[in-house]
Amino acid sequence: MEAEQHILRLAETRYSGGVTGYLEVFDAQRSLFTAEFGEVQAVSGQVPSLIRLCKALGHGWPPTPEGAGGPIAGDQSPGENLESPANGGL
């Protein structure tokens, strides 16, 4: 990607000096954008693979301790009343 950035700088310099037309600058910008987009795709494709690798190696979220089950704050359905008689409340 550094090469594409360098080519873009050269194209802009050549255009400023009147040696070439703006089409060369556009082409250099397109090449740089394509390289940046490819880098983003490569990095974003590595994330799911890294997660699968960590899980395969036994890493992940710690198991829930005994007796710590039950709803977590914000984990209930909208409108669910935890203190209703159906849920063992008052």
N, C-alpha and C positions, 0 to 999 in steps of 0.2 A: 504494500500500500504506500510505502514511502516513495517508491519509484513513480507511482501515479501522481502523488503530490508534487514531486519534482518536475514531472512532465507538465503539469498544470501551471506551475510557476514559470517554466520556460515558455509555454504557449502564451501566457499573459504578457511576458516581457517582449516576446516577438511581436505580439499584436500592438503593444504600446509603442514599439519602435517602427511600426508600419511595414514590417517585413512580411506579415501574413494576415489573413482575414480572421474574422471572429469564429469561423467554423472550426478552426483548429482548437480554439479555447473551449468551444462547446464539446468537441470530441474528447478533449482531455478531462473536462468535468464529468462527462458520461462515464469514462473509464474509471475515474476515481469513485464515482457513486457506485458503480458495479462492484468494485473491489470492497468498498465499505459494506455494501449490502451482503456480499458473500461472507465477510467476516462475522457480521451479526448472525447470519444463518448458522454458521459453523459453531459459534459460541452457544447460541440458543439450543442447538441440537445436542450439545454436550450435557446440558443440565439434566434432562431425563435419564440419560445414561449414567451419570454420576449418582443420581438418586437410586437407581436400580442396583448399582454396584454397592453402595452403602448398605442397602437393605439385604443384599445377598451376603455381605460380610457380617451381618448380625447387628448392624447399627440401626438406629431409628429412635422412635419415641419410647421412653421408659414405660414398662407395664404399670397398670394401675395397681397401687398397693391394696392389700386386703382391707375390706371394710370402707374403702374410699369410693365405692360405686355411687350411683345416684346422679340426679341431674346436676349439671354445673350451671352456674349463673349465666343466664343468657342462652342456655341450651334448650329451654322449653319452647313448645309451640306457642305461637301468638294466641292469646286468649285462654291459655291453659292456666287453671287456678290450682296451685299446689296445696292449698288449704281446704279444698272441697272435700266433702265426706267420701267421695269416690276414691280420693287419693289418700285416705287415712288422716285427713286434717281435722279441724274443729268441726 
